[in-house]
Amino acid sequence: VPPRYNYWTIILNEKPTAFRAYKREDLMPTYRRLLAKHPSAALMWFSKGRFWVITGRRTVIA
């Protein structure tokens, strides 16, 4: 299986976790559970070697 270069991932304590998925919906149950215990958790898109924060119509490089 080739590595994935474009995926959603959960960031916890400013570090990426092993939770990754191409579809955001696939990560939402896990993200909600982690967010309950760790309010600093974030869901970010990884592409082109960078993490991207995507909120609505805005895209920000993190």
N, C-alpha and C positions, 0 to 999 in steps of 0.2 A: 504494500500500500504506500503510495507516494505521500510525502509530508504535505500538510495543508498550510497554505500561505495566506489564506483569507478566512477568518473565522471570528466568531464572538467568543469572548472569554471573560471570566469573572476575576476582578482584581480585588485582592484582600490584603490589607496592610501595605498598600502600594506595590504589591508583587503579584504577577500573574499566577493563577492556580492551574490545576490540571483540567478544570472544567472548560471544555471547548465544544462549540457546535457551529455549523454553517448557518442554521436557522436560529434566530433569537428566541423564538417560542420554545425551542427544545431546552433552553437553559433557564427559563423563567421560574419553574417550580423550585429548582435548586437555588437560584438567586434569591428568591423570596425567603426561603428558609435561612440562608446565610445572612441576609439583611436584618432579620429579626434579632440575631445574636451579635452581628457586627455591622453597626450603622455606617461604617466607612466603606463597606463593600460597594463596588462599582461594576457595571457591565460595559465593556468596551469592545470595539471592532479592531481586529489586527489585520493590517494590510500593508504591503509595500515596506515591511520592516518597521512599522510604527503602530502605536496604539492611537485610535481615533475615538473621540467622544462624539456620539451622534445623538442629538436631541431634537426631535421634530425636524425642522428644515435646516438646522445649523449643524455644521461639521467642524470640529475643533481638533487640532493635532495635540496630543498629550505627550 
